[in-house]
Amino acid sequence: MPEKIADHIAPVLKSLTTGPGVYQYFDKDGIIIYIGKARNLKKRVSSYFHKEHSSAKLRLLVRKINDIKVIHVNSEFDALLLENNLIKEHQPRY
């Protein structure tokens, strides 16, 4: 069974668009723990909270997510470049 979605994350998931972009997951201390890109932000980000994950590492990541920040871009290529730069800058744990 998927993890329970925190009350403060559910509205963020509902407000996501289907366009391309980069998403950042933050822990309870406000530290970025994961950065990813998506062709369809709504579909990709929601998948973390609505699917059963077989990987223990992924289940742990989902449990640690306390906040989500999304950056919308014009193309999937822009998302790839931005994701790469943000990962180099912040060096998230996952």
Buried (B, 14 or more C-beta within 10 A) or exposed (E): EEBEBEEEBEEBBEEBEEBBBBBBBBBEEEEBBBBBBBEBBBEBBBEBBEEEBEEEEBBEBBEBBBBBEBBEBEEBEBBBEBBEEBBEEBEBEE
